[in-house]
Amino acid sequence: MRLHRTISPDQPLLVVALEEEATHLHVSGLPVLITGAGKVNAAVALATTLAA
């Protein structure tokens, strides 16, 4: 799990499984969460990030 940029309530959080999927998203200025492959990894990473 890797989070690029700080999340805030007024911006969408982009969630992707792999770094390759996020290659062009980093230039958007929005926070990007890379969860790793699989539904369980995605659920755990997203829950952990939102709870922090």
Rosetta blueprint (number, residue, H / E / L):
1 M L
2 R E
3 L E
4 H E
5 R L
6 T L
7 I L
8 S L
9 P L
10 D L
11 Q L
12 P L
13 L L
14 L E
15 V E
16 V E
17 A L
18 L L
19 E H
20 E H
21 E H
22 A H
23 T L
24 H L
25 L L
26 H H
27 V H
28 S H
29 G L
30 L L
31 P L
32 V E
33 L E
34 I E
35 T L
36 G L
37 A L
38 G L
39 K H
40 V H
41 N H
42 A H
43 A H
44 V H
45 A H
46 L H
47 A H
48 T H
49 T H
50 L H
51 A H
52 A L
